[in-house]
C-alpha cells in the first residue's frame, strides 16, 4: 500500500516534531486535490439542477484557466523573434 502513488503523494512526514508545519502542508495538498471542497459539498443535499450548474461552471473555469495559462506562457517565452525587425 505504501508504494501506491496516490498514497505516497499524500503522505506528510513530521520533521523535528513540527506538527504545525506538517499540518499546513497536508491542508495544502488536500486543497489542491479538492478533498476539502468535496467533503464540504457533500455535507448537505445538493439539488440536481444546482449540481449541473456547478459542474458546468467548473468546466468553463478549467477551460478559461487553461487558455489564460497558454496565453501567458506564449507571451512570457524567452526566445521570441522580433515581430518588427529593423525598427
PDB file with SEQRES, HELIX, SHEET and CRYST1 records, atoms N, CA, C and O in Angstrom:
SEQRES   1 A   87  UNK UNK UNK UNK UNK UNK UNK UNK UNK UNK UNK UNK UNK          
SEQRES   2 A   87  UNK UNK UNK UNK UNK UNK UNK UNK UNK UNK UNK UNK UNK          
SEQRES   3 A   87  UNK UNK UNK UNK UNK UNK UNK UNK UNK UNK UNK UNK UNK          
SEQRES   4 A   87  UNK UNK UNK UNK UNK UNK UNK UNK UNK UNK UNK UNK UNK          
SEQRES   5 A   87  UNK UNK UNK UNK UNK UNK UNK UNK UNK UNK UNK UNK UNK          
SEQRES   6 A   87  UNK UNK UNK UNK UNK UNK UNK UNK UNK UNK UNK UNK UNK          
SEQRES   7 A   87  UNK UNK UNK UNK UNK UNK UNK UNK UNK                          
HELIX    1 AA1 UNK A    5  UNK A    9  1                                   5    
HELIX    2 AA2 UNK A   19  UNK A   33  1                                  15    
HELIX    3 AA3 UNK A   35  UNK A   41  1                                   7    
HELIX    4 AA4 UNK A   48  UNK A   76  1                                  29    
CRYST1    1.000    1.000    1.000  90.00  90.00  90.00 P 1           1          
ATOM      1  N   UNK A   1       0.819  -1.192   0.000  1.00  0.00           N  
ATOM      2  CA  UNK A   1       0.000   0.000   0.000  1.00  0.00           C  
ATOM      3  C   UNK A   1       0.859   1.250   0.000  1.00  0.00           C  
ATOM      4  O   UNK A   1       0.489   2.253  -0.612  1.00  0.00           O  
ATOM      5  N   UNK A   2       1.995   1.209   0.674  1.00  0.00           N  
ATOM      6  CA  UNK A   2       2.847   2.392   0.753  1.00  0.00           C  
ATOM      7  C   UNK A   2       3.467   2.731  -0.600  1.00  0.00           C  
ATOM      8  O   UNK A   2       3.879   3.870  -0.816  1.00  0.00           O  
ATOM      9  N   UNK A   3       3.539   1.768  -1.509  1.00  0.00           N  
ATOM     10  CA  UNK A   3       4.108   2.034  -2.820  1.00  0.00           C  
ATOM     11  C   UNK A   3       3.098   2.615  -3.787  1.00  0.00           C  
ATOM     12  O   UNK A   3       3.461   3.011  -4.894  1.00  0.00           O  
ATOM     13  N   UNK A   4       1.836   2.673  -3.388  1.00  0.00           N  
ATOM     14  CA  UNK A   4       0.809   3.217  -4.260  1.00  0.00           C  
ATOM     15  C   UNK A   4       1.066   4.712  -4.441  1.00  0.00           C  
ATOM     16  O   UNK A   4       1.306   5.415  -3.460  1.00  0.00           O  
ATOM     17  N   UNK A   5       1.020   5.202  -5.660  1.00  0.00           N  
ATOM     18  CA  UNK A   5       1.442   6.553  -5.987  1.00  0.00           C  
ATOM     19  C   UNK A   5       0.592   7.623  -5.301  1.00  0.00           C  
ATOM     20  O   UNK A   5       1.127   8.613  -4.803  1.00  0.00           O  
ATOM     21  N   UNK A   6      -0.725   7.429  -5.272  1.00  0.00           N  
ATOM     22  CA  UNK A   6      -1.581   8.445  -4.648  1.00  0.00           C  
ATOM     23  C   UNK A   6      -1.374   8.485  -3.137  1.00  0.00           C  
ATOM     24  O   UNK A   6      -1.453   9.550  -2.523  1.00  0.00           O  
ATOM     25  N   UNK A   7      -1.111   7.325  -2.539  1.00  0.00           N  
ATOM     26  CA  UNK A   7      -0.854   7.279  -1.094  1.00  0.00           C  
ATOM     27  C   UNK A   7       0.444   7.993  -0.772  1.00  0.00           C  
ATOM     28  O   UNK A   7       0.507   8.771   0.180  1.00  0.00           O  
ATOM     29  N   UNK A   8       1.470   7.738  -1.548  1.00  0.00           N  
ATOM     30  CA  UNK A   8       2.767   8.364  -1.305  1.00  0.00           C  
ATOM     31  C   UNK A   8       2.677   9.860  -1.563  1.00  0.00           C  
ATOM     32  O   UNK A   8       3.316  10.644  -0.861  1.00  0.00           O  
ATOM     33  N   UNK A   9       1.898  10.267  -2.554  1.00  0.00           N  
ATOM     34  CA  UNK A   9       1.769  11.687  -2.865  1.00  0.00           C  
ATOM     35  C   UNK A   9       1.063  12.472  -1.786  1.00  0.00           C  
ATOM     36  O   UNK A   9       1.257  13.682  -1.677  1.00  0.00           O  
ATOM     37  N   UNK A  10       0.239  11.802  -0.976  1.00  0.00           N  
ATOM     38  CA  UNK A  10      -0.485  12.490   0.090  1.00  0.00           C  
ATOM     39  C   UNK A  10       0.098  12.219   1.469  1.00  0.00           C  
ATOM     40  O   UNK A  10      -0.525  12.557   2.476  1.00  0.00           O  
ATOM     41  N   UNK A  11       1.263  11.624   1.534  1.00  0.00           N  
ATOM     42  CA  UNK A  11       1.891  11.332   2.811  1.00  0.00           C  
ATOM     43  C   UNK A  11       2.743  12.524   3.233  1.00  0.00           C  
ATOM     44  O   UNK A  11       3.537  13.040   2.447  1.00  0.00           O  
ATOM     45  N   UNK A  12       2.572  12.954   4.474  1.00  0.00           N  
ATOM     46  CA  UNK A  12       3.335  14.079   5.007  1.00  0.00           C  
ATOM     47  C   UNK A  12       4.114  13.582   6.213  1.00  0.00           C  
ATOM     48  O   UNK A  12       3.546  12.982   7.125  1.00  0.00           O  
ATOM     49  N   UNK A  13       5.398  13.830   6.214  1.00  0.00           N  
ATOM     50  CA  UNK A  13       6.249  13.406   7.313  1.00  0.00           C  
ATOM     51  C   UNK A  13       6.459  14.570   8.274  1.00  0.00           C  
ATOM     52  O   UNK A  13       6.684  15.701   7.843  1.00  0.00           O  
ATOM     53  N   UNK A  14       6.385  14.297   9.572  1.00  0.00           N  
ATOM     54  CA  UNK A  14       6.638  15.304  10.604  1.00  0.00           C  
ATOM     55  C   UNK A  14       8.130  15.302  10.888  1.00  0.00           C  
ATOM     56  O   UNK A  14       8.704  14.273  11.244  1.00  0.00           O  
ATOM     57  N   UNK A  15       8.751  16.460  10.729  1.00  0.00           N  
ATOM     58  CA  UNK A  15      10.190  16.567  10.937  1.00  0.00           C  
ATOM     59  C   UNK A  15      10.465  17.404  12.180  1.00  0.00           C  
ATOM     60  O   UNK A  15       9.898  18.483  12.348  1.00  0.00           O  
ATOM     61  N   UNK A  16      11.321  16.911  13.031  1.00  0.00           N  
ATOM     62  CA  UNK A  16      11.745  17.589  14.258  1.00  0.00           C  
ATOM     63  C   UNK A  16      10.563  17.928  15.162  1.00  0.00           C  
ATOM     64  O   UNK A  16      10.613  18.922  15.886  1.00  0.00           O  
ATOM     65  N   UNK A  17       9.515  17.133  15.133  1.00  0.00           N  
ATOM     66  CA  UNK A  17       8.363  17.362  15.987  1.00  0.00           C  
ATOM     67  C   UNK A  17       7.538  18.577  15.605  1.00  0.00           C  
ATOM     68  O   UNK A  17       6.740  19.049  16.415  1.00  0.00           O  
ATOM     69  N   UNK A  18       7.703  19.100  14.396  1.00  0.00           N  
ATOM     70  CA  UNK A  18       6.990  20.293  13.948  1.00  0.00           C  
ATOM     71  C   UNK A  18       5.673  19.869  13.297  1.00  0.00           C  
ATOM     72  O   UNK A  18       5.575  19.753  12.076  1.00  0.00           O  
ATOM     73  N   UNK A  19       4.672  19.643  14.135  1.00  0.00           N  
ATOM     74  CA  UNK A  19       3.379  19.146  13.661  1.00  0.00           C  
ATOM     75  C   UNK A  19       2.616  20.229  12.901  1.00  0.00           C  
ATOM     76  O   UNK A  19       1.907  19.926  11.941  1.00  0.00           O  
ATOM     77  N   UNK A  20       2.754  21.492  13.320  1.00  0.00           N  
ATOM     78  CA  UNK A  20       2.018  22.584  12.664  1.00  0.00           C  
ATOM     79  C   UNK A  20       2.423  22.733  11.198  1.00  0.00           C  
ATOM     80  O   UNK A  20       1.565  22.943  10.340  1.00  0.00           O  
ATOM     81  N   UNK A  21       3.702  22.628  10.907  1.00  0.00           N  
ATOM     82  CA  UNK A  21       4.162  22.736   9.525  1.00  0.00           C  
ATOM     83  C   UNK A  21       3.658  21.561   8.696  1.00  0.00           C  
ATOM     84  O   UNK A  21       3.250  21.736   7.548  1.00  0.00           O  
ATOM     85  N   UNK A  22       3.686  20.367   9.277  1.00  0.00           N  
ATOM     86  CA  UNK A  22       3.186  19.193   8.549  1.00  0.00           C  
ATOM     87  C   UNK A  22       1.689  19.307   8.309  1.00  0.00           C  
ATOM     88  O   UNK A  22       1.198  18.904   7.254  1.00  0.00           O  
ATOM     89  N   UNK A  23       0.961  19.849   9.273  1.00  0.00           N  
ATOM     90  CA  UNK A  23      -0.484  20.037   9.122  1.00  0.00           C  
ATOM     91  C   UNK A  23      -0.792  21.030   8.010  1.00  0.00           C  
ATOM     92  O   UNK A  23      -1.723  20.820   7.233  1.00  0.00           O  
ATOM     93  N   UNK A  24      -0.019  22.107   7.926  1.00  0.00           N  
ATOM     94  CA  UNK A  24      -0.257  23.082   6.859  1.00  0.00           C  
ATOM     95  C   UNK A  24       0.072  22.497   5.495  1.00  0.00           C  
ATOM     96  O   UNK A  24      -0.607  22.800   4.514  1.00  0.00           O  
ATOM     97  N   UNK A  25       1.104  21.662   5.417  1.00  0.00           N  
ATOM     98  CA  UNK A  25       1.441  21.004   4.148  1.00  0.00           C  
ATOM     99  C   UNK A  25       0.328  20.050   3.738  1.00  0.00           C  
ATOM    100  O   UNK A  25      -0.053  19.995   2.568  1.00  0.00           O  
ATOM    101  N   UNK A  26      -0.196  19.291   4.714  1.00  0.00           N  
ATOM    102  CA  UNK A  26      -1.291  18.367   4.420  1.00  0.00           C  
ATOM    103  C   UNK A  26      -2.532  19.118   3.955  1.00  0.00           C  
ATOM    104  O   UNK A  26      -3.193  18.690   3.008  1.00  0.00           O  
ATOM    105  N   UNK A  27      -2.860  20.235   4.608  1.00  0.00           N  
ATOM    106  CA  UNK A  27      -4.012  21.031   4.184  1.00  0.00           C  
ATOM    107  C   UNK A  27      -3.832  21.553   2.768  1.00  0.00           C  
ATOM    108  O   UNK A  27      -4.789  21.583   1.994  1.00  0.00           O  
ATOM    109  N   UNK A  28      -2.623  21.964   2.419  1.00  0.00           N  
ATOM    110  CA  UNK A  28      -2.353  22.458   1.065  1.00  0.00           C  
ATOM    111  C   UNK A  28      -2.536  21.339   0.037  1.00  0.00           C  
ATOM    112  O   UNK A  28      -3.113  21.567  -1.026  1.00  0.00           O  
ATOM    113  N   UNK A  29      -2.053  20.143   0.343  1.00  0.00           N  
ATOM    114  CA  UNK A  29      -2.192  19.000  -0.565  1.00  0.00           C  
ATOM    115  C   UNK A  29      -3.667  18.656  -0.768  1.00  0.00           C  
ATOM    116  O   UNK A  29      -4.110  18.436  -1.896  1.00  0.00           O  
ATOM    117  N   UNK A  30      -4.427  18.611   0.335  1.00  0.00           N  
ATOM    118  CA  UNK A  30      -5.842  18.270   0.235  1.00  0.00           C  
ATOM    119  C   UNK A  30      -6.635  19.357  -0.479  1.00  0.00           C  
ATOM    120  O   UNK A  30      -7.601  19.051  -1.179  1.00  0.00           O  
ATOM    121  N   UNK A  31      -6.247  20.620  -0.317  1.00  0.00           N  
ATOM    122  CA  UNK A  31      -6.931  21.707  -1.011  1.00  0.00           C  
ATOM    123  C   UNK A  31      -6.677  21.628  -2.518  1.00  0.00           C  
ATOM    124  O   UNK A  31      -7.579  21.883  -3.316  1.00  0.00           O  
ATOM    125  N   UNK A  32      -5.459  21.278  -2.902  1.00  0.00           N  
ATOM    126  CA  UNK A  32      -5.149  21.157  -4.326  1.00  0.00           C  
ATOM    127  C   UNK A  32      -5.902  19.995  -4.953  1.00  0.00           C  
ATOM    128  O   UNK A  32      -6.289  20.069  -6.119  1.00  0.00           O  
ATOM    129  N   UNK A  33      -6.114  18.926  -4.198  1.00  0.00           N  
ATOM    130  CA  UNK A  33      -6.859  17.778  -4.706  1.00  0.00           C  
ATOM    131  C   UNK A  33      -8.359  18.008  -4.675  1.00  0.00           C  
ATOM    132  O   UNK A  33      -9.108  17.285  -5.333  1.00  0.00           O  
ATOM    133  N   UNK A  34      -8.806  18.999  -3.925  1.00  0.00           N  
ATOM    134  CA  UNK A  34     -10.231  19.291  -3.848  1.00  0.00           C  
ATOM    135  C   UNK A  34     -10.979  18.425  -2.857  1.00  0.00           C  
ATOM    136  O   UNK A  34     -12.206  18.340  -2.911  1.00  0.00           O  
ATOM    137  N   UNK A  35     -10.265  17.785  -1.958  1.00  0.00           N  
ATOM    138  CA  UNK A  35     -10.902  16.890  -0.990  1.00  0.00           C  
ATOM    139  C   UNK A  35     -11.764  17.686  -0.011  1.00  0.00           C  
ATOM    140  O   UNK A  35     -12.888  17.289   0.294  1.00  0.00           O  
ATOM    141  N   UNK A  36     -11.239  18.804   0.480  1.00  0.00           N  
ATOM    142  CA  UNK A  36     -11.982  19.602   1.460  1.00  0.00           C  
ATOM    143  C   UNK A  36     -13.269  20.151   0.847  1.00  0.00           C  
ATOM    144  O   UNK A  36     -14.307  20.170   1.508  1.00  0.00           O  
ATOM    145  N   UNK A  37     -13.211  20.594  -0.402  1.00  0.00           N  
ATOM    146  CA  UNK A  37     -14.421  21.107  -1.063  1.00  0.00           C  
ATOM    147  C   UNK A  37     -15.452  20.003  -1.255  1.00  0.00           C  
ATOM    148  O   UNK A  37     -16.650  20.231  -1.090  1.00  0.00           O  
ATOM    149  N   UNK A  38     -14.988  18.810  -1.604  1.00  0.00           N  
ATOM    150  CA  UNK A  38     -15.926  17.699  -1.805  1.00  0.00           C  
ATOM    151  C   UNK A  38     -16.605  17.318  -0.492  1.00  0.00           C  
ATOM    152  O   UNK A  38     -17.800  17.024  -0.474  1.00  0.00           O  
ATOM    153  N   UNK A  39     -15.856  17.323   0.596  1.00  0.00           N  
ATOM    154  CA  UNK A  39     -16.450  17.000   1.895  1.00  0.00           C  
ATOM    155  C   UNK A  39     -17.441  18.079   2.309  1.00  0.00           C  
ATOM    156  O   UNK A  39     -18.525  17.770   2.803  1.00  0.00           O  
ATOM    157  N   UNK A  40     -17.081  19.327   2.112  1.00  0.00           N  
ATOM    158  CA  UNK A  40     -17.963  20.433   2.465  1.00  0.00           C  
ATOM    159  C   UNK A  40     -19.233  20.407   1.614  1.00  0.00           C  
ATOM    160  O   UNK A  40     -20.321  20.710   2.103  1.00  0.00           O  
ATOM    161  N   UNK A  41     -19.089  20.047   0.346  1.00  0.00           N  
ATOM    162  CA  UNK A  41     -20.236  19.999  -0.557  1.00  0.00           C  
ATOM    163  C   UNK A  41     -21.167  18.845  -0.232  1.00  0.00           C  
ATOM    164  O   UNK A  41     -22.383  18.967  -0.384  1.00  0.00           O  
ATOM    165  N   UNK A  42     -20.605  17.718   0.219  1.00  0.00           N  
ATOM    166  CA  UNK A  42     -21.433  16.551   0.483  1.00  0.00           C  
ATOM    167  C   UNK A  42     -22.078  16.597   1.863  1.00  0.00           C  
ATOM    168  O   UNK A  42     -22.814  15.680   2.226  1.00  0.00           O  
ATOM    169  N   UNK A  43     -21.821  17.630   2.624  1.00  0.00           N  
ATOM    170  CA  UNK A  43     -22.414  17.742   3.952  1.00  0.00           C  
ATOM    171  C   UNK A  43     -23.930  17.934   3.853  1.00  0.00           C  
ATOM    172  O   UNK A  43     -24.676  17.425   4.690  1.00  0.00           O  
ATOM    173  N   UNK A  44     -24.381  18.663   2.841  1.00  0.00           N  
ATOM    174  CA  UNK A  44     -25.804  18.920   2.637  1.00  0.00           C  
ATOM    175  C   UNK A  44     -26.203  18.424   1.252  1.00  0.00           C  
ATOM    176  O   UNK A  44     -25.365  18.243   0.369  1.00  0.00           O  
ATOM    177  N   UNK A  45     -27.491  18.212   1.090  1.00  0.00           N  
ATOM    178  CA  UNK A  45     -28.011  17.757  -0.198  1.00  0.00           C  
ATOM    179  C   UNK A  45     -27.885  18.879  -1.214  1.00  0.00           C  
ATOM    180  O   UNK A  45     -28.166  20.040  -0.916  1.00  0.00           O  
ATOM    181  N   UNK A  46     -27.462  18.519  -2.413  1.00  0.00           N  
ATOM    182  CA  UNK A  46     -27.356  19.483  -3.500  1.00  0.00           C  
ATOM    183  C   UNK A  46     -28.362  19.086  -4.573  1.00  0.00           C  
ATOM    184  O   UNK A  46     -28.348  17.962  -5.073  1.00  0.00           O  
ATOM    185  N   UNK A  47     -29.223  20.019  -4.913  1.00  0.00           N  
ATOM    186  CA  UNK A  47     -30.233  19.720  -5.922  1.00  0.00           C  
ATOM    187  C   UNK A  47     -29.554  19.391  -7.245  1.00  0.00           C  
ATOM    188  O   UNK A  47     -28.475  19.912  -7.529  1.00  0.00           O  
ATOM    189  N   UNK A  48     -30.168  18.538  -8.057  1.00  0.00           N  
ATOM    190  CA  UNK A  48     -29.545  18.161  -9.328  1.00  0.00           C  
ATOM    191  C   UNK A  48     -29.308  19.349 -10.265  1.00  0.00           C  
ATOM    192  O   UNK A  48     -28.303  19.385 -10.974  1.00  0.00           O  
ATOM    193  N   UNK A  49     -30.219  20.311 -10.272  1.00  0.00           N  
ATOM    194  CA  UNK A  49     -30.024  21.465 -11.158  1.00  0.00           C  
ATOM    195  C   UNK A  49     -28.824  22.291 -10.705  1.00  0.00           C  
ATOM    196  O   UNK A  49     -28.043  22.764 -11.530  1.00  0.00           O  
ATOM    197  N   UNK A  50     -28.681  22.461  -9.391  1.00  0.00           N  
ATOM    198  CA  UNK A  50     -27.527  23.216  -8.887  1.00  0.00           C  
ATOM    199  C   UNK A  50     -26.228  22.451  -9.117  1.00  0.00           C  
ATOM    200  O   UNK A  50     -25.187  23.057  -9.368  1.00  0.00           O  
ATOM    201  N   UNK A  51     -26.286  21.130  -9.033  1.00  0.00           N  
ATOM    202  CA  UNK A  51     -25.096  20.316  -9.296  1.00  0.00           C  
ATOM    203  C   UNK A  51     -24.676  20.446 -10.757  1.00  0.00           C  
ATOM    204  O   UNK A  51     -23.488  20.564 -11.058  1.00  0.00           O  
ATOM    205  N   UNK A  52     -25.664  20.424 -11.672  1.00  0.00           N  
ATOM    206  CA  UNK A  52     -25.341  20.605 -13.095  1.00  0.00           C  
ATOM    207  C   UNK A  52     -24.739  21.974 -13.348  1.00  0.00           C  
ATOM    208  O   UNK A  52     -23.760  22.101 -14.082  1.00  0.00           O  
ATOM    209  N   UNK A  53     -25.323  22.998 -12.740  1.00  0.00           N  
ATOM    210  CA  UNK A  53     -24.795  24.357 -12.924  1.00  0.00           C  
ATOM    211  C   UNK A  53     -23.383  24.473 -12.371  1.00  0.00           C  
ATOM    212  O   UNK A  53     -22.529  25.116 -12.981  1.00  0.00           O  
ATOM    213  N   UNK A  54     -23.130  23.858 -11.222  1.00  0.00           N  
ATOM    214  CA  UNK A  54     -21.802  23.899 -10.617  1.00  0.00           C  
ATOM    215  C   UNK A  54     -20.781  23.175 -11.479  1.00  0.00           C  
ATOM    216  O   UNK A  54     -19.676  23.672 -11.692  1.00  0.00           O  
ATOM    217  N   UNK A  55     -21.159  21.983 -11.982  1.00  0.00           N  
ATOM    218  CA  UNK A  55     -20.226  21.238 -12.837  1.00  0.00           C  
ATOM    219  C   UNK A  55     -19.950  21.985 -14.135  1.00  0.00           C  
ATOM    220  O   UNK A  55     -18.817  21.980 -14.616  1.00  0.00           O  
ATOM    221  N   UNK A  56     -20.969  22.629 -14.713  1.00  0.00           N  
ATOM    222  CA  UNK A  56     -20.767  23.407 -15.940  1.00  0.00           C  
ATOM    223  C   UNK A  56     -19.849  24.598 -15.671  1.00  0.00           C  
ATOM    224  O   UNK A  56     -18.973  24.913 -16.477  1.00  0.00           O  
ATOM    225  N   UNK A  57     -20.059  25.258 -14.527  1.00  0.00           N  
ATOM    226  CA  UNK A  57     -19.208  26.388 -14.168  1.00  0.00           C  
ATOM    227  C   UNK A  57     -17.766  25.940 -13.971  1.00  0.00           C  
ATOM    228  O   UNK A  57     -16.844  26.615 -14.428  1.00  0.00           O  
ATOM    229  N   UNK A  58     -17.558  24.807 -13.293  1.00  0.00           N  
ATOM    230  CA  UNK A  58     -16.208  24.304 -13.074  1.00  0.00           C  
ATOM    231  C   UNK A  58     -15.530  23.934 -14.387  1.00  0.00           C  
ATOM    232  O   UNK A  58     -14.331  24.157 -14.557  1.00  0.00           O  
ATOM    233  N   UNK A  59     -16.300  23.366 -15.317  1.00  0.00           N  
ATOM    234  CA  UNK A  59     -15.731  23.008 -16.623  1.00  0.00           C  
ATOM    235  C   UNK A  59     -15.335  24.260 -17.389  1.00  0.00           C  
ATOM    236  O   UNK A  59     -14.261  24.307 -17.988  1.00  0.00           O  
ATOM    237  N   UNK A  60     -16.201  25.283 -17.375  1.00  0.00           N  
ATOM    238  CA  UNK A  60     -15.879  26.542 -18.052  1.00  0.00           C  
ATOM    239  C   UNK A  60     -14.661  27.195 -17.416  1.00  0.00           C  
ATOM    240  O   UNK A  60     -13.814  27.752 -18.114  1.00  0.00           O  
ATOM    241  N   UNK A  61     -14.574  27.127 -16.102  1.00  0.00           N  
ATOM    242  CA  UNK A  61     -13.445  27.730 -15.408  1.00  0.00           C  
ATOM    243  C   UNK A  61     -12.143  27.008 -15.759  1.00  0.00           C  
ATOM    244  O   UNK A  61     -11.107  27.648 -15.941  1.00  0.00           O  
ATOM    245  N   UNK A  62     -12.195  25.658 -15.857  1.00  0.00           N  
ATOM    246  CA  UNK A  62     -10.992  24.915 -16.243  1.00  0.00           C  
ATOM    247  C   UNK A  62     -10.536  25.310 -17.633  1.00  0.00           C  
ATOM    248  O   UNK A  62      -9.343  25.509 -17.862  1.00  0.00           O  
ATOM    249  N   UNK A  63     -11.480  25.428 -18.573  1.00  0.00           N  
ATOM    250  CA  UNK A  63     -11.136  25.801 -19.944  1.00  0.00           C  
ATOM    251  C   UNK A  63     -10.545  27.203 -19.981  1.00  0.00           C  
ATOM    252  O   UNK A  63      -9.541  27.443 -20.651  1.00  0.00           O  
ATOM    253  N   UNK A  64     -11.177  28.133 -19.254  1.00  0.00           N  
ATOM    254  CA  UNK A  64     -10.717  29.521 -19.235  1.00  0.00           C  
ATOM    255  C   UNK A  64      -9.316  29.615 -18.634  1.00  0.00           C  
ATOM    256  O   UNK A  64      -8.450  30.299 -19.180  1.00  0.00           O  
ATOM    257  N   UNK A  65      -9.093  28.929 -17.511  1.00  0.00           N  
ATOM    258  CA  UNK A  65      -7.786  28.986 -16.868  1.00  0.00           C  
ATOM    259  C   UNK A  65      -6.700  28.348 -17.734  1.00  0.00           C  
ATOM    260  O   UNK A  65      -5.571  28.837 -17.774  1.00  0.00           O  
ATOM    261  N   UNK A  66      -7.034  27.269 -18.421  1.00  0.00           N  
ATOM    262  CA  UNK A  66      -6.053  26.632 -19.309  1.00  0.00           C  
ATOM    263  C   UNK A  66      -5.705  27.557 -20.466  1.00  0.00           C  
ATOM    264  O   UNK A  66      -4.541  27.657 -20.855  1.00  0.00           O  
ATOM    265  N   UNK A  67      -6.708  28.232 -21.018  1.00  0.00           N  
ATOM    266  CA  UNK A  67      -6.456  29.162 -22.131  1.00  0.00           C  
ATOM    267  C   UNK A  67      -5.621  30.353 -21.664  1.00  0.00           C  
ATOM    268  O   UNK A  67      -4.710  30.784 -22.371  1.00  0.00           O  
ATOM    269  N   UNK A  68      -5.920  30.882 -20.496  1.00  0.00           N  
ATOM    270  CA  UNK A  68      -5.132  32.003 -19.972  1.00  0.00           C  
ATOM    271  C   UNK A  68      -3.698  31.578 -19.690  1.00  0.00           C  
ATOM    272  O   UNK A  68      -2.763  32.330 -19.965  1.00  0.00           O  
ATOM    273  N   UNK A  69      -3.518  30.386 -19.148  1.00  0.00           N  
ATOM    274  CA  UNK A  69      -2.159  29.893 -18.888  1.00  0.00           C  
ATOM    275  C   UNK A  69      -1.399  29.709 -20.196  1.00  0.00           C  
ATOM    276  O   UNK A  69      -0.203  29.993 -20.263  1.00  0.00           O  
ATOM    277  N   UNK A  70      -2.079  29.240 -21.230  1.00  0.00           N  
ATOM    278  CA  UNK A  70      -1.431  29.082 -22.539  1.00  0.00           C  
ATOM    279  C   UNK A  70      -1.023  30.430 -23.102  1.00  0.00           C  
ATOM    280  O   UNK A  70       0.072  30.573 -23.645  1.00  0.00           O  
ATOM    281  N   UNK A  71      -1.905  31.429 -22.975  1.00  0.00           N  
ATOM    282  CA  UNK A  71      -1.580  32.765 -23.496  1.00  0.00           C  
ATOM    283  C   UNK A  71      -0.438  33.412 -22.726  1.00  0.00           C  
ATOM    284  O   UNK A  71       0.439  34.038 -23.321  1.00  0.00           O  
ATOM    285  N   UNK A  72      -0.448  33.262 -21.405  1.00  0.00           N  
ATOM    286  CA  UNK A  72       0.622  33.844 -20.601  1.00  0.00           C  
ATOM    287  C   UNK A  72       1.944  33.170 -20.916  1.00  0.00           C  
ATOM    288  O   UNK A  72       2.972  33.842 -21.002  1.00  0.00           O  
ATOM    289  N   UNK A  73       1.938  31.847 -21.090  1.00  0.00           N  
ATOM    290  CA  UNK A  73       3.173  31.143 -21.451  1.00  0.00           C  
ATOM    291  C   UNK A  73       3.665  31.589 -22.820  1.00  0.00           C  
ATOM    292  O   UNK A  73       4.871  31.679 -23.049  1.00  0.00           O  
ATOM    293  N   UNK A  74       2.735  31.870 -23.734  1.00  0.00           N  
ATOM    294  CA  UNK A  74       3.123  32.334 -25.062  1.00  0.00           C  
ATOM    295  C   UNK A  74       3.779  33.704 -24.979  1.00  0.00           C  
ATOM    296  O   UNK A  74       4.793  33.947 -25.633  1.00  0.00           O  
ATOM    297  N   UNK A  75       3.210  34.600 -24.183  1.00  0.00           N  
ATOM    298  CA  UNK A  75       3.771  35.943 -24.078  1.00  0.00           C  
ATOM    299  C   UNK A  75       5.058  35.979 -23.254  1.00  0.00           C  
ATOM    300  O   UNK A  75       5.915  36.831 -23.486  1.00  0.00           O  
ATOM    301  N   UNK A  76       5.198  35.077 -22.309  1.00  0.00           N  
ATOM    302  CA  UNK A  76       6.349  35.101 -21.411  1.00  0.00           C  
ATOM    303  C   UNK A  76       7.518  34.266 -21.903  1.00  0.00           C  
ATOM    304  O   UNK A  76       8.536  34.178 -21.217  1.00  0.00           O  
ATOM    305  N   UNK A  77       7.402  33.658 -23.063  1.00  0.00           N  
ATOM    306  CA  UNK A  77       8.521  32.828 -23.520  1.00  0.00           C  
ATOM    307  C   UNK A  77       9.717  33.715 -23.835  1.00  0.00           C  
ATOM    308  O   UNK A  77       9.559  34.869 -24.233  1.00  0.00           O  
ATOM    309  N   UNK A  78      10.901  33.171 -23.657  1.00  0.00           N  
ATOM    310  CA  UNK A  78      12.108  33.993 -23.722  1.00  0.00           C  
ATOM    311  C   UNK A  78      12.692  34.077 -25.126  1.00  0.00           C  
ATOM    312  O   UNK A  78      13.242  35.118 -25.485  1.00  0.00           O  
ATOM    313  N   UNK A  79      12.598  33.042 -25.922  1.00  0.00           N  
ATOM    314  CA  UNK A  79      13.229  33.022 -27.245  1.00  0.00           C  
ATOM    315  C   UNK A  79      12.214  33.413 -28.317  1.00  0.00           C  
ATOM    316  O   UNK A  79      11.870  32.605 -29.180  1.00  0.00           O  
ATOM    317  N   UNK A  80      11.739  34.656 -28.256  1.00  0.00           N  
ATOM    318  CA  UNK A  80      10.784  35.125 -29.268  1.00  0.00           C  
ATOM    319  C   UNK A  80      11.522  35.866 -30.379  1.00  0.00           C  
ATOM    320  O   UNK A  80      12.539  36.519 -30.144  1.00  0.00           O  
ATOM    321  N   UNK A  81      10.998  35.753 -31.568  1.00  0.00           N  
ATOM    322  CA  UNK A  81      11.537  36.555 -32.670  1.00  0.00           C  
ATOM    323  C   UNK A  81      10.977  37.952 -32.565  1.00  0.00           C  
ATOM    324  O   UNK A  81       9.875  38.157 -32.056  1.00  0.00           O  
ATOM    325  N   UNK A  82      11.744  38.915 -33.051  1.00  0.00           N  
ATOM    326  CA  UNK A  82      11.279  40.293 -33.029  1.00  0.00           C  
ATOM    327  C   UNK A  82      10.144  40.447 -34.040  1.00  0.00           C  
ATOM    328  O   UNK A  82      10.357  40.160 -35.218  1.00  0.00           O  
ATOM    329  N   UNK A  83       8.952  40.885 -33.642  1.00  0.00           N  
ATOM    330  CA  UNK A  83       7.851  40.988 -34.589  1.00  0.00           C  
ATOM    331  C   UNK A  83       8.035  42.090 -35.618  1.00  0.00           C  
ATOM    332  O   UNK A  83       7.452  42.033 -36.701  1.00  0.00           O  
ATOM    333  N   UNK A  84       8.843  43.096 -35.288  1.00  0.00           N  
ATOM    334  CA  UNK A  84       9.096  44.193 -36.217  1.00  0.00           C  
ATOM    335  C   UNK A  84      10.593  44.352 -36.407  1.00  0.00           C  
ATOM    336  O   UNK A  84      11.204  45.237 -35.809  1.00  0.00           O  
ATOM    337  N   UNK A  85      11.196  43.493 -37.244  1.00  0.00           N  
ATOM    338  CA  UNK A  85      12.647  43.614 -37.428  1.00  0.00           C  
ATOM    339  C   UNK A  85      12.998  44.909 -38.150  1.00  0.00           C  
ATOM    340  O   UNK A  85      12.299  45.330 -39.071  1.00  0.00           O  
ATOM    341  N   UNK A  86      14.078  45.526 -37.724  1.00  0.00           N  
ATOM    342  CA  UNK A  86      14.565  46.728 -38.368  1.00  0.00           C  
ATOM    343  C   UNK A  86      13.978  48.003 -37.811  1.00  0.00           C  
ATOM    344  O   UNK A  86      14.349  49.078 -38.281  1.00  0.00           O  
ATOM    345  N   UNK A  87      13.105  47.956 -36.862  1.00  0.00           N  
ATOM    346  CA  UNK A  87      12.515  49.169 -36.298  1.00  0.00           C  
ATOM    347  C   UNK A  87      13.290  49.629 -35.090  1.00  0.00           C  
ATOM    348  O   UNK A  87      12.940  50.639 -34.480  1.00  0.00           O  
TER     349      UNK A  87                                                      
END                                                                             
